[in-house]
Amino acid sequence: MSDEAKDTDLRTAIARWQQKHGIGDDDPAIACVELFDLYVASLRQRTPDSPPLRFEEFRSTLELLDARSKTFVKHAADLTHELRQSAQTQRQLRRVSAVSLVLTALATFTAGLLLGHFLW
C-alpha cells in the first residue's frame, strides 16, 4: 500500500470518527491527531541513508508534546474560569441595576406624591 493511500485511509477514518461522534474541525483532539499525523508523515519522508530514528528522539518528542499540551490545557482552564466569572459578574450587575431602577422609580413616585400633596 502506498503512503498516499495510507494517508487517505487515515483521513477518511478520522472524518468518519468525527461524524460519528459529532466532533467539529476546531476540536483540540482533532488538532492532536493532525499533529501526530504530521509527525508520522515526517518520519516517512526520511531518506534511506539518514540515521534511523532512535527511541529516545521519539520519546523526547512525545514528552515535549505532552508538556505543551499541559500548558495549553492550563491556559484553556484559566480562560474558561475567567469567562465564567465574567458571566457571573454580568448577572450580578444586571440584578443590581434592576434593583436600582426599582428604587429610583419608587423614589420618583414618592417625590411626585409629596410634591403634589404639598403644592396643591
URMO-V857262 format. One record per helix or strand of 3 or more residues. SS is the DSSP state (@ for helix, = for strand). FROM is the first residue (numbers start at 1). TO is the last residue. If there is no record, write none. Layout:
# URMO-V857262
ss = <SS/SS>
from = <FROM/FROM>
to = <TO/TO>
This chain:
# URMO-V857262
ss = <@/@/@>
from = <3/28/55>
to = <21/44/119>
